[in-house]
Amino acid sequence: MEYIIISTGFALTIFGLYGLLSQKNMIKMILGFSIFTTGINIVMVAIGYIKGGTAPILDEAGKEIGKFVDPLPQALVLTSIVIGLGVTAMMLAYVMKLYKDKKSLNINDYKDLKW
């Protein structure tokens, strides 16, 4: 089961990276970026998963109850989701502003932004 989840995460990562790099439409590029980050988040959670693991809770004597799942990947993924949402919102707002100026979503029409 874990391999299916990891494979799905890697497939989404590759699919998102392809969409990010191959598309000329800026909205499609943003969608590719979102799919890419979702794939990375799925891979991170799948790697941190332990079959039969529990939450890291100690019993009354202060001993571990059993093998537990490391909470660090979940915390990192939650942080990544929040940051990804903010970055996506910023990119969409920037694309809206660019579209108001030139009425085009094609990245090749914006040569004045290049160095």
Phi and psi restraints in degrees (range 20) as a CNS / XPLOR table:
assign (resid 1 and name C) (resid 2 and name N)
       (resid 2 and name CA) (resid 2 and name C) 1.0 -64.5 20.0 2
assign (resid 2 and name N) (resid 2 and name CA)
       (resid 2 and name C) (resid 3 and name N) 1.0 -34.9 20.0 2
assign (resid 2 and name C) (resid 3 and name N)
       (resid 3 and name CA) (resid 3 and name C) 1.0 -67.7 20.0 2
assign (resid 3 and name N) (resid 3 and name CA)
       (resid 3 and name C) (resid 4 and name N) 1.0 -33.9 20.0 2
assign (resid 3 and name C) (resid 4 and name N)
       (resid 4 and name CA) (resid 4 and name C) 1.0 -65.6 20.0 2
assign (resid 4 and name N) (resid 4 and name CA)
       (resid 4 and name C) (resid 5 and name N) 1.0 -41.9 20.0 2
assign (resid 4 and name C) (resid 5 and name N)
       (resid 5 and name CA) (resid 5 and name C) 1.0 -67.6 20.0 2
assign (resid 5 and name N) (resid 5 and name CA)
       (resid 5 and name C) (resid 6 and name N) 1.0 -43.4 20.0 2
assign (resid 5 and name C) (resid 6 and name N)
       (resid 6 and name CA) (resid 6 and name C) 1.0 -64.7 20.0 2
assign (resid 6 and name N) (resid 6 and name CA)
       (resid 6 and name C) (resid 7 and name N) 1.0 -41.3 20.0 2
assign (resid 6 and name C) (resid 7 and name N)
       (resid 7 and name CA) (resid 7 and name C) 1.0 -63.3 20.0 2
assign (resid 7 and name N) (resid 7 and name CA)
       (resid 7 and name C) (resid 8 and name N) 1.0 -40.1 20.0 2
assign (resid 7 and name C) (resid 8 and name N)
       (resid 8 and name CA) (resid 8 and name C) 1.0 -63.3 20.0 2
assign (resid 8 and name N) (resid 8 and name CA)
       (resid 8 and name C) (resid 9 and name N) 1.0 -42.0 20.0 2
assign (resid 8 and name C) (resid 9 and name N)
       (resid 9 and name CA) (resid 9 and name C) 1.0 -62.4 20.0 2
assign (resid 9 and name N) (resid 9 and name CA)
       (resid 9 and name C) (resid 10 and name N) 1.0 -43.7 20.0 2
assign (resid 9 and name C) (resid 10 and name N)
       (resid 10 and name CA) (resid 10 and name C) 1.0 -66.4 20.0 2
assign (resid 10 and name N) (resid 10 and name CA)
       (resid 10 and name C) (resid 11 and name N) 1.0 -38.9 20.0 2
assign (resid 10 and name C) (resid 11 and name N)
       (resid 11 and name CA) (resid 11 and name C) 1.0 -63.2 20.0 2
assign (resid 11 and name N) (resid 11 and name CA)
       (resid 11 and name C) (resid 12 and name N) 1.0 -42.8 20.0 2
assign (resid 11 and name C) (resid 12 and name N)
       (resid 12 and name CA) (resid 12 and name C) 1.0 -64.9 20.0 2
assign (resid 12 and name N) (resid 12 and name CA)
       (resid 12 and name C) (resid 13 and name N) 1.0 -38.1 20.0 2
assign (resid 12 and name C) (resid 13 and name N)
       (resid 13 and name CA) (resid 13 and name C) 1.0 -62.0 20.0 2
assign (resid 13 and name N) (resid 13 and name CA)
       (resid 13 and name C) (resid 14 and name N) 1.0 -47.3 20.0 2
assign (resid 13 and name C) (resid 14 and name N)
       (resid 14 and name CA) (resid 14 and name C) 1.0 -66.7 20.0 2
assign (resid 14 and name N) (resid 14 and name CA)
       (resid 14 and name C) (resid 15 and name N) 1.0 -42.9 20.0 2
assign (resid 14 and name C) (resid 15 and name N)
       (resid 15 and name CA) (resid 15 and name C) 1.0 -61.7 20.0 2
assign (resid 15 and name N) (resid 15 and name CA)
       (resid 15 and name C) (resid 16 and name N) 1.0 -43.0 20.0 2
assign (resid 15 and name C) (resid 16 and name N)
       (resid 16 and name CA) (resid 16 and name C) 1.0 -66.9 20.0 2
assign (resid 16 and name N) (resid 16 and name CA)
       (resid 16 and name C) (resid 17 and name N) 1.0 -40.4 20.0 2
assign (resid 16 and name C) (resid 17 and name N)
       (resid 17 and name CA) (resid 17 and name C) 1.0 -65.3 20.0 2
assign (resid 17 and name N) (resid 17 and name CA)
       (resid 17 and name C) (resid 18 and name N) 1.0 -39.3 20.0 2
assign (resid 17 and name C) (resid 18 and name N)
       (resid 18 and name CA) (resid 18 and name C) 1.0 -62.1 20.0 2
assign (resid 18 and name N) (resid 18 and name CA)
       (resid 18 and name C) (resid 19 and name N) 1.0 -45.0 20.0 2
assign (resid 18 and name C) (resid 19 and name N)
       (resid 19 and name CA) (resid 19 and name C) 1.0 -64.5 20.0 2
assign (resid 19 and name N) (resid 19 and name CA)
       (resid 19 and name C) (resid 20 and name N) 1.0 -35.9 20.0 2
assign (resid 19 and name C) (resid 20 and name N)
       (resid 20 and name CA) (resid 20 and name C) 1.0 -67.9 20.0 2
assign (resid 20 and name N) (resid 20 and name CA)
       (resid 20 and name C) (resid 21 and name N) 1.0 -39.7 20.0 2
assign (resid 20 and name C) (resid 21 and name N)
       (resid 21 and name CA) (resid 21 and name C) 1.0 -91.1 20.0 2
assign (resid 21 and name N) (resid 21 and name CA)
       (resid 21 and name C) (resid 22 and name N) 1.0 -22.6 20.0 2
assign (resid 21 and name C) (resid 22 and name N)
       (resid 22 and name CA) (resid 22 and name C) 1.0 -99.0 20.0 2
assign (resid 22 and name N) (resid 22 and name CA)
       (resid 22 and name C) (resid 23 and name N) 1.0 -17.7 20.0 2
assign (resid 22 and name C) (resid 23 and name N)
       (resid 23 and name CA) (resid 23 and name C) 1.0 -87.2 20.0 2
assign (resid 23 and name N) (resid 23 and name CA)
       (resid 23 and name C) (resid 24 and name N) 1.0 149.6 20.0 2
assign (resid 23 and name C) (resid 24 and name N)
       (resid 24 and name CA) (resid 24 and name C) 1.0 -103.2 20.0 2
assign (resid 24 and name N) (resid 24 and name CA)
       (resid 24 and name C) (resid 25 and name N) 1.0 -19.9 20.0 2
assign (resid 24 and name C) (resid 25 and name N)
       (resid 25 and name CA) (resid 25 and name C) 1.0 -78.9 20.0 2
assign (resid 25 and name N) (resid 25 and name CA)
       (resid 25 and name C) (resid 26 and name N) 1.0 128.5 20.0 2
assign (resid 25 and name C) (resid 26 and name N)
       (resid 26 and name CA) (resid 26 and name C) 1.0 -68.2 20.0 2
assign (resid 26 and name N) (resid 26 and name CA)
       (resid 26 and name C) (resid 27 and name N) 1.0 -32.0 20.0 2
assign (resid 26 and name C) (resid 27 and name N)
       (resid 27 and name CA) (resid 27 and name C) 1.0 -66.2 20.0 2
assign (resid 27 and name N) (resid 27 and name CA)
       (resid 27 and name C) (resid 28 and name N) 1.0 -41.7 20.0 2
assign (resid 27 and name C) (resid 28 and name N)
       (resid 28 and name CA) (resid 28 and name C) 1.0 -65.6 20.0 2
assign (resid 28 and name N) (resid 28 and name CA)
       (resid 28 and name C) (resid 29 and name N) 1.0 -34.3 20.0 2
assign (resid 28 and name C) (resid 29 and name N)
       (resid 29 and name CA) (resid 29 and name C) 1.0 -64.8 20.0 2
assign (resid 29 and name N) (resid 29 and name CA)
       (resid 29 and name C) (resid 30 and name N) 1.0 -39.8 20.0 2
assign (resid 29 and name C) (resid 30 and name N)
       (resid 30 and name CA) (resid 30 and name C) 1.0 -67.2 20.0 2
assign (resid 30 and name N) (resid 30 and name CA)
       (resid 30 and name C) (resid 31 and name N) 1.0 -39.3 20.0 2
assign (resid 30 and name C) (resid 31 and name N)
       (resid 31 and name CA) (resid 31 and name C) 1.0 -62.6 20.0 2
assign (resid 31 and name N) (resid 31 and name CA)
       (resid 31 and name C) (resid 32 and name N) 1.0 -41.1 20.0 2
assign (resid 31 and name C) (resid 32 and name N)
       (resid 32 and name CA) (resid 32 and name C) 1.0 -61.1 20.0 2
assign (resid 32 and name N) (resid 32 and name CA)
       (resid 32 and name C) (resid 33 and name N) 1.0 -40.4 20.0 2
assign (resid 32 and name C) (resid 33 and name N)
       (resid 33 and name CA) (resid 33 and name C) 1.0 -63.7 20.0 2
assign (resid 33 and name N) (resid 33 and name CA)
       (resid 33 and name C) (resid 34 and name N) 1.0 -41.5 20.0 2
assign (resid 33 and name C) (resid 34 and name N)
       (resid 34 and name CA) (resid 34 and name C) 1.0 -65.9 20.0 2
assign (resid 34 and name N) (resid 34 and name CA)
       (resid 34 and name C) (resid 35 and name N) 1.0 -41.2 20.0 2
assign (resid 34 and name C) (resid 35 and name N)
       (resid 35 and name CA) (resid 35 and name C) 1.0 -65.6 20.0 2
assign (resid 35 and name N) (resid 35 and name CA)
       (resid 35 and name C) (resid 36 and name N) 1.0 -39.3 20.0 2
assign (resid 35 and name C) (resid 36 and name N)
       (resid 36 and name CA) (resid 36 and name C) 1.0 -60.1 20.0 2
assign (resid 36 and name N) (resid 36 and name CA)
       (resid 36 and name C) (resid 37 and name N) 1.0 -48.0 20.0 2
assign (resid 36 and name C) (resid 37 and name N)
       (resid 37 and name CA) (resid 37 and name C) 1.0 -68.2 20.0 2
assign (resid 37 and name N) (resid 37 and name CA)
       (resid 37 and name C) (resid 38 and name N) 1.0 -34.0 20.0 2
assign (resid 37 and name C) (resid 38 and name N)
       (resid 38 and name CA) (resid 38 and name C) 1.0 -64.0 20.0 2
assign (resid 38 and name N) (resid 38 and name CA)
       (resid 38 and name C) (resid 39 and name N) 1.0 -42.1 20.0 2
assign (resid 38 and name C) (resid 39 and name N)
       (resid 39 and name CA) (resid 39 and name C) 1.0 -61.7 20.0 2
assign (resid 39 and name N) (resid 39 and name CA)
       (resid 39 and name C) (resid 40 and name N) 1.0 -42.0 20.0 2
assign (resid 39 and name C) (resid 40 and name N)
       (resid 40 and name CA) (resid 40 and name C) 1.0 -64.8 20.0 2
assign (resid 40 and name N) (resid 40 and name CA)
       (resid 40 and name C) (resid 41 and name N) 1.0 -40.5 20.0 2
assign (resid 40 and name C) (resid 41 and name N)
       (resid 41 and name CA) (resid 41 and name C) 1.0 -63.0 20.0 2
assign (resid 41 and name N) (resid 41 and name CA)
       (resid 41 and name C) (resid 42 and name N) 1.0 -41.8 20.0 2
assign (resid 41 and name C) (resid 42 and name N)
       (resid 42 and name CA) (resid 42 and name C) 1.0 -63.8 20.0 2
assign (resid 42 and name N) (resid 42 and name CA)
       (resid 42 and name C) (resid 43 and name N) 1.0 -41.7 20.0 2
assign (resid 42 and name C) (resid 43 and name N)
       (resid 43 and name CA) (resid 43 and name C) 1.0 -64.1 20.0 2
assign (resid 43 and name N) (resid 43 and name CA)
       (resid 43 and name C) (resid 44 and name N) 1.0 -42.2 20.0 2
assign (resid 43 and name C) (resid 44 and name N)
       (resid 44 and name CA) (resid 44 and name C) 1.0 -63.5 20.0 2
assign (resid 44 and name N) (resid 44 and name CA)
       (resid 44 and name C) (resid 45 and name N) 1.0 -42.7 20.0 2
assign (resid 44 and name C) (resid 45 and name N)
       (resid 45 and name CA) (resid 45 and name C) 1.0 -67.7 20.0 2
assign (resid 45 and name N) (resid 45 and name CA)
       (resid 45 and name C) (resid 46 and name N) 1.0 -39.8 20.0 2
assign (resid 45 and name C) (resid 46 and name N)
       (resid 46 and name CA) (resid 46 and name C) 1.0 -66.1 20.0 2
assign (resid 46 and name N) (resid 46 and name CA)
       (resid 46 and name C) (resid 47 and name N) 1.0 -35.8 20.0 2
assign (resid 46 and name C) (resid 47 and name N)
       (resid 47 and name CA) (resid 47 and name C) 1.0 -69.3 20.0 2
assign (resid 47 and name N) (resid 47 and name CA)
       (resid 47 and name C) (resid 48 and name N) 1.0 -35.4 20.0 2
assign (resid 47 and name C) (resid 48 and name N)
       (resid 48 and name CA) (resid 48 and name C) 1.0 -79.0 20.0 2
assign (resid 48 and name N) (resid 48 and name CA)
       (resid 48 and name C) (resid 49 and name N) 1.0 -8.0 20.0 2
assign (resid 48 and name C) (resid 49 and name N)
       (resid 49 and name CA) (resid 49 and name C) 1.0 -76.1 20.0 2
assign (resid 49 and name N) (resid 49 and name CA)
       (resid 49 and name C) (resid 50 and name N) 1.0 137.7 20.0 2
assign (resid 49 and name C) (resid 50 and name N)
       (resid 50 and name CA) (resid 50 and name C) 1.0 -123.4 20.0 2
assign (resid 50 and name N) (resid 50 and name CA)
       (resid 50 and name C) (resid 51 and name N) 1.0 126.6 20.0 2
assign (resid 50 and name C) (resid 51 and name N)
       (resid 51 and name CA) (resid 51 and name C) 1.0 -65.4 20.0 2
assign (resid 51 and name N) (resid 51 and name CA)
       (resid 51 and name C) (resid 52 and name N) 1.0 126.5 20.0 2
assign (resid 51 and name C) (resid 52 and name N)
       (resid 52 and name CA) (resid 52 and name C) 1.0 81.2 20.0 2
assign (resid 52 and name N) (resid 52 and name CA)
       (resid 52 and name C) (resid 53 and name N) 1.0 3.7 20.0 2
assign (resid 52 and name C) (resid 53 and name N)
       (resid 53 and name CA) (resid 53 and name C) 1.0 -75.9 20.0 2
assign (resid 53 and name N) (resid 53 and name CA)
       (resid 53 and name C) (resid 54 and name N) 1.0 157.1 20.0 2
assign (resid 53 and name C) (resid 54 and name N)
       (resid 54 and name CA) (resid 54 and name C) 1.0 -121.0 20.0 2
assign (resid 54 and name N) (resid 54 and name CA)
       (resid 54 and name C) (resid 55 and name N) 1.0 178.2 20.0 2
assign (resid 54 and name C) (resid 55 and name N)
       (resid 55 and name CA) (resid 55 and name C) 1.0 -68.5 20.0 2
assign (resid 55 and name N) (resid 55 and name CA)
       (resid 55 and name C) (resid 56 and name N) 1.0 147.4 20.0 2
assign (resid 55 and name C) (resid 56 and name N)
       (resid 56 and name CA) (resid 56 and name C) 1.0 -74.0 20.0 2
assign (resid 56 and name N) (resid 56 and name CA)
       (resid 56 and name C) (resid 57 and name N) 1.0 77.8 20.0 2
assign (resid 56 and name C) (resid 57 and name N)
       (resid 57 and name CA) (resid 57 and name C) 1.0 -118.6 20.0 2
assign (resid 57 and name N) (resid 57 and name CA)
       (resid 57 and name C) (resid 58 and name N) 1.0 136.5 20.0 2
assign (resid 57 and name C) (resid 58 and name N)
       (resid 58 and name CA) (resid 58 and name C) 1.0 -92.5 20.0 2
assign (resid 58 and name N) (resid 58 and name CA)
       (resid 58 and name C) (resid 59 and name N) 1.0 152.5 20.0 2
assign (resid 58 and name C) (resid 59 and name N)
       (resid 59 and name CA) (resid 59 and name C) 1.0 -79.9 20.0 2
assign (resid 59 and name N) (resid 59 and name CA)
       (resid 59 and name C) (resid 60 and name N) 1.0 -174.4 20.0 2
assign (resid 59 and name C) (resid 60 and name N)
       (resid 60 and name CA) (resid 60 and name C) 1.0 -64.8 20.0 2
assign (resid 60 and name N) (resid 60 and name CA)
       (resid 60 and name C) (resid 61 and name N) 1.0 -28.2 20.0 2
assign (resid 60 and name C) (resid 61 and name N)
       (resid 61 and name CA) (resid 61 and name C) 1.0 -82.6 20.0 2
assign (resid 61 and name N) (resid 61 and name CA)
       (resid 61 and name C) (resid 62 and name N) 1.0 -4.2 20.0 2
assign (resid 61 and name C) (resid 62 and name N)
       (resid 62 and name CA) (resid 62 and name C) 1.0 88.0 20.0 2
assign (resid 62 and name N) (resid 62 and name CA)
       (resid 62 and name C) (resid 63 and name N) 1.0 13.5 20.0 2
assign (resid 62 and name C) (resid 63 and name N)
       (resid 63 and name CA) (resid 63 and name C) 1.0 -100.3 20.0 2
assign (resid 63 and name N) (resid 63 and name CA)
       (resid 63 and name C) (resid 64 and name N) 1.0 157.0 20.0 2
assign (resid 63 and name C) (resid 64 and name N)
       (resid 64 and name CA) (resid 64 and name C) 1.0 -70.4 20.0 2
assign (resid 64 and name N) (resid 64 and name CA)
       (resid 64 and name C) (resid 65 and name N) 1.0 142.6 20.0 2
assign (resid 64 and name C) (resid 65 and name N)
       (resid 65 and name CA) (resid 65 and name C) 1.0 -78.2 20.0 2
assign (resid 65 and name N) (resid 65 and name CA)
       (resid 65 and name C) (resid 66 and name N) 1.0 -31.3 20.0 2
assign (resid 65 and name C) (resid 66 and name N)
       (resid 66 and name CA) (resid 66 and name C) 1.0 -179.9 20.0 2
assign (resid 66 and name N) (resid 66 and name CA)
       (resid 66 and name C) (resid 67 and name N) 1.0 -162.3 20.0 2
assign (resid 66 and name C) (resid 67 and name N)
       (resid 67 and name CA) (resid 67 and name C) 1.0 -74.4 20.0 2
assign (resid 67 and name N) (resid 67 and name CA)
       (resid 67 and name C) (resid 68 and name N) 1.0 137.3 20.0 2
assign (resid 67 and name C) (resid 68 and name N)
       (resid 68 and name CA) (resid 68 and name C) 1.0 -123.9 20.0 2
assign (resid 68 and name N) (resid 68 and name CA)
       (resid 68 and name C) (resid 69 and name N) 1.0 159.5 20.0 2
assign (resid 68 and name C) (resid 69 and name N)
       (resid 69 and name CA) (resid 69 and name C) 1.0 -83.8 20.0 2
assign (resid 69 and name N) (resid 69 and name CA)
       (resid 69 and name C) (resid 70 and name N) 1.0 134.5 20.0 2
assign (resid 69 and name C) (resid 70 and name N)
       (resid 70 and name CA) (resid 70 and name C) 1.0 -66.6 20.0 2
assign (resid 70 and name N) (resid 70 and name CA)
       (resid 70 and name C) (resid 71 and name N) 1.0 123.3 20.0 2
assign (resid 70 and name C) (resid 71 and name N)
       (resid 71 and name CA) (resid 71 and name C) 1.0 -80.1 20.0 2
assign (resid 71 and name N) (resid 71 and name CA)
       (resid 71 and name C) (resid 72 and name N) 1.0 -6.9 20.0 2
assign (resid 71 and name C) (resid 72 and name N)
       (resid 72 and name CA) (resid 72 and name C) 1.0 -62.5 20.0 2
assign (resid 72 and name N) (resid 72 and name CA)
       (resid 72 and name C) (resid 73 and name N) 1.0 -45.8 20.0 2
assign (resid 72 and name C) (resid 73 and name N)
       (resid 73 and name CA) (resid 73 and name C) 1.0 -60.3 20.0 2
assign (resid 73 and name N) (resid 73 and name CA)
       (resid 73 and name C) (resid 74 and name N) 1.0 -39.7 20.0 2
assign (resid 73 and name C) (resid 74 and name N)
       (resid 74 and name CA) (resid 74 and name C) 1.0 -63.8 20.0 2
assign (resid 74 and name N) (resid 74 and name CA)
       (resid 74 and name C) (resid 75 and name N) 1.0 -41.4 20.0 2
assign (resid 74 and name C) (resid 75 and name N)
       (resid 75 and name CA) (resid 75 and name C) 1.0 -64.9 20.0 2
assign (resid 75 and name N) (resid 75 and name CA)
       (resid 75 and name C) (resid 76 and name N) 1.0 -40.7 20.0 2
assign (resid 75 and name C) (resid 76 and name N)
       (resid 76 and name CA) (resid 76 and name C) 1.0 -65.3 20.0 2
assign (resid 76 and name N) (resid 76 and name CA)
       (resid 76 and name C) (resid 77 and name N) 1.0 -38.8 20.0 2
assign (resid 76 and name C) (resid 77 and name N)
       (resid 77 and name CA) (resid 77 and name C) 1.0 -68.0 20.0 2
assign (resid 77 and name N) (resid 77 and name CA)
       (resid 77 and name C) (resid 78 and name N) 1.0 -39.8 20.0 2
assign (resid 77 and name C) (resid 78 and name N)
       (resid 78 and name CA) (resid 78 and name C) 1.0 -60.9 20.0 2
assign (resid 78 and name N) (resid 78 and name CA)
       (resid 78 and name C) (resid 79 and name N) 1.0 -42.6 20.0 2
assign (resid 78 and name C) (resid 79 and name N)
       (resid 79 and name CA) (resid 79 and name C) 1.0 -63.5 20.0 2
assign (resid 79 and name N) (resid 79 and name CA)
       (resid 79 and name C) (resid 80 and name N) 1.0 -41.1 20.0 2
assign (resid 79 and name C) (resid 80 and name N)
       (resid 80 and name CA) (resid 80 and name C) 1.0 -64.2 20.0 2
assign (resid 80 and name N) (resid 80 and name CA)
       (resid 80 and name C) (resid 81 and name N) 1.0 -38.0 20.0 2
assign (resid 80 and name C) (resid 81 and name N)
       (resid 81 and name CA) (resid 81 and name C) 1.0 -63.6 20.0 2
assign (resid 81 and name N) (resid 81 and name CA)
       (resid 81 and name C) (resid 82 and name N) 1.0 -43.5 20.0 2
assign (resid 81 and name C) (resid 82 and name N)
       (resid 82 and name CA) (resid 82 and name C) 1.0 -65.5 20.0 2
assign (resid 82 and name N) (resid 82 and name CA)
       (resid 82 and name C) (resid 83 and name N) 1.0 -45.1 20.0 2
assign (resid 82 and name C) (resid 83 and name N)
       (resid 83 and name CA) (resid 83 and name C) 1.0 -66.0 20.0 2
assign (resid 83 and name N) (resid 83 and name CA)
       (resid 83 and name C) (resid 84 and name N) 1.0 -41.0 20.0 2
assign (resid 83 and name C) (resid 84 and name N)
       (resid 84 and name CA) (resid 84 and name C) 1.0 -61.9 20.0 2
assign (resid 84 and name N) (resid 84 and name CA)
       (resid 84 and name C) (resid 85 and name N) 1.0 -38.5 20.0 2
assign (resid 84 and name C) (resid 85 and name N)
       (resid 85 and name CA) (resid 85 and name C) 1.0 -63.7 20.0 2
assign (resid 85 and name N) (resid 85 and name CA)
       (resid 85 and name C) (resid 86 and name N) 1.0 -43.2 20.0 2
assign (resid 85 and name C) (resid 86 and name N)
       (resid 86 and name CA) (resid 86 and name C) 1.0 -65.1 20.0 2
assign (resid 86 and name N) (resid 86 and name CA)
       (resid 86 and name C) (resid 87 and name N) 1.0 -41.3 20.0 2
assign (resid 86 and name C) (resid 87 and name N)
       (resid 87 and name CA) (resid 87 and name C) 1.0 -66.4 20.0 2
assign (resid 87 and name N) (resid 87 and name CA)
       (resid 87 and name C) (resid 88 and name N) 1.0 -41.2 20.0 2
assign (resid 87 and name C) (resid 88 and name N)
       (resid 88 and name CA) (resid 88 and name C) 1.0 -63.3 20.0 2
assign (resid 88 and name N) (resid 88 and name CA)
       (resid 88 and name C) (resid 89 and name N) 1.0 -42.8 20.0 2
assign (resid 88 and name C) (resid 89 and name N)
       (resid 89 and name CA) (resid 89 and name C) 1.0 -62.9 20.0 2
assign (resid 89 and name N) (resid 89 and name CA)
       (resid 89 and name C) (resid 90 and name N) 1.0 -40.3 20.0 2
assign (resid 89 and name C) (resid 90 and name N)
       (resid 90 and name CA) (resid 90 and name C) 1.0 -65.1 20.0 2
assign (resid 90 and name N) (resid 90 and name CA)
       (resid 90 and name C) (resid 91 and name N) 1.0 -42.2 20.0 2
assign (resid 90 and name C) (resid 91 and name N)
       (resid 91 and name CA) (resid 91 and name C) 1.0 -64.3 20.0 2
assign (resid 91 and name N) (resid 91 and name CA)
       (resid 91 and name C) (resid 92 and name N) 1.0 -41.7 20.0 2
assign (resid 91 and name C) (resid 92 and name N)
       (resid 92 and name CA) (resid 92 and name C) 1.0 -64.5 20.0 2
assign (resid 92 and name N) (resid 92 and name CA)
       (resid 92 and name C) (resid 93 and name N) 1.0 -39.8 20.0 2
assign (resid 92 and name C) (resid 93 and name N)
       (resid 93 and name CA) (resid 93 and name C) 1.0 -64.9 20.0 2
assign (resid 93 and name N) (resid 93 and name CA)
       (resid 93 and name C) (resid 94 and name N) 1.0 -39.7 20.0 2
assign (resid 93 and name C) (resid 94 and name N)
       (resid 94 and name CA) (resid 94 and name C) 1.0 -66.4 20.0 2
assign (resid 94 and name N) (resid 94 and name CA)
       (resid 94 and name C) (resid 95 and name N) 1.0 -40.2 20.0 2
assign (resid 94 and name C) (resid 95 and name N)
       (resid 95 and name CA) (resid 95 and name C) 1.0 -65.7 20.0 2
assign (resid 95 and name N) (resid 95 and name CA)
       (resid 95 and name C) (resid 96 and name N) 1.0 -39.1 20.0 2
assign (resid 95 and name C) (resid 96 and name N)
       (resid 96 and name CA) (resid 96 and name C) 1.0 -60.7 20.0 2
assign (resid 96 and name N) (resid 96 and name CA)
       (resid 96 and name C) (resid 97 and name N) 1.0 -41.8 20.0 2
assign (resid 96 and name C) (resid 97 and name N)
       (resid 97 and name CA) (resid 97 and name C) 1.0 -65.9 20.0 2
assign (resid 97 and name N) (resid 97 and name CA)
       (resid 97 and name C) (resid 98 and name N) 1.0 -41.9 20.0 2
assign (resid 97 and name C) (resid 98 and name N)
       (resid 98 and name CA) (resid 98 and name C) 1.0 -64.5 20.0 2
assign (resid 98 and name N) (resid 98 and name CA)
       (resid 98 and name C) (resid 99 and name N) 1.0 -39.0 20.0 2
assign (resid 98 and name C) (resid 99 and name N)
       (resid 99 and name CA) (resid 99 and name C) 1.0 -66.6 20.0 2
assign (resid 99 and name N) (resid 99 and name CA)
       (resid 99 and name C) (resid 100 and name N) 1.0 -35.4 20.0 2
assign (resid 99 and name C) (resid 100 and name N)
       (resid 100 and name CA) (resid 100 and name C) 1.0 -64.2 20.0 2
assign (resid 100 and name N) (resid 100 and name CA)
       (resid 100 and name C) (resid 101 and name N) 1.0 -33.7 20.0 2
assign (resid 100 and name C) (resid 101 and name N)
       (resid 101 and name CA) (resid 101 and name C) 1.0 -76.9 20.0 2
assign (resid 101 and name N) (resid 101 and name CA)
       (resid 101 and name C) (resid 102 and name N) 1.0 -47.6 20.0 2
assign (resid 101 and name C) (resid 102 and name N)
       (resid 102 and name CA) (resid 102 and name C) 1.0 -115.0 20.0 2
assign (resid 102 and name N) (resid 102 and name CA)
       (resid 102 and name C) (resid 103 and name N) 1.0 -5.3 20.0 2
assign (resid 102 and name C) (resid 103 and name N)
       (resid 103 and name CA) (resid 103 and name C) 1.0 56.0 20.0 2
assign (resid 103 and name N) (resid 103 and name CA)
       (resid 103 and name C) (resid 104 and name N) 1.0 39.6 20.0 2
assign (resid 103 and name C) (resid 104 and name N)
       (resid 104 and name CA) (resid 104 and name C) 1.0 -146.6 20.0 2
assign (resid 104 and name N) (resid 104 and name CA)
       (resid 104 and name C) (resid 105 and name N) 1.0 143.5 20.0 2
assign (resid 104 and name C) (resid 105 and name N)
       (resid 105 and name CA) (resid 105 and name C) 1.0 -106.4 20.0 2
assign (resid 105 and name N) (resid 105 and name CA)
       (resid 105 and name C) (resid 106 and name N) 1.0 0.5 20.0 2
assign (resid 105 and name C) (resid 106 and name N)
       (resid 106 and name CA) (resid 106 and name C) 1.0 -76.6 20.0 2
assign (resid 106 and name N) (resid 106 and name CA)
       (resid 106 and name C) (resid 107 and name N) 1.0 128.8 20.0 2
assign (resid 106 and name C) (resid 107 and name N)
       (resid 107 and name CA) (resid 107 and name C) 1.0 -67.2 20.0 2
assign (resid 107 and name N) (resid 107 and name CA)
       (resid 107 and name C) (resid 108 and name N) 1.0 -25.1 20.0 2
assign (resid 107 and name C) (resid 108 and name N)
       (resid 108 and name CA) (resid 108 and name C) 1.0 -73.0 20.0 2
assign (resid 108 and name N) (resid 108 and name CA)
       (resid 108 and name C) (resid 109 and name N) 1.0 -15.7 20.0 2
assign (resid 108 and name C) (resid 109 and name N)
       (resid 109 and name CA) (resid 109 and name C) 1.0 -80.8 20.0 2
assign (resid 109 and name N) (resid 109 and name CA)
       (resid 109 and name C) (resid 110 and name N) 1.0 -3.9 20.0 2
assign (resid 109 and name C) (resid 110 and name N)
       (resid 110 and name CA) (resid 110 and name C) 1.0 -112.1 20.0 2
assign (resid 110 and name N) (resid 110 and name CA)
       (resid 110 and name C) (resid 111 and name N) 1.0 66.1 20.0 2
assign (resid 110 and name C) (resid 111 and name N)
       (resid 111 and name CA) (resid 111 and name C) 1.0 -79.1 20.0 2
assign (resid 111 and name N) (resid 111 and name CA)
       (resid 111 and name C) (resid 112 and name N) 1.0 -19.1 20.0 2
assign (resid 111 and name C) (resid 112 and name N)
       (resid 112 and name CA) (resid 112 and name C) 1.0 -73.6 20.0 2
assign (resid 112 and name N) (resid 112 and name CA)
       (resid 112 and name C) (resid 113 and name N) 1.0 -12.2 20.0 2
assign (resid 112 and name C) (resid 113 and name N)
       (resid 113 and name CA) (resid 113 and name C) 1.0 -88.6 20.0 2
assign (resid 113 and name N) (resid 113 and name CA)
       (resid 113 and name C) (resid 114 and name N) 1.0 -9.3 20.0 2
assign (resid 113 and name C) (resid 114 and name N)
       (resid 114 and name CA) (resid 114 and name C) 1.0 -81.4 20.0 2
assign (resid 114 and name N) (resid 114 and name CA)
       (resid 114 and name C) (resid 115 and name N) 1.0 155.4 20.0 2
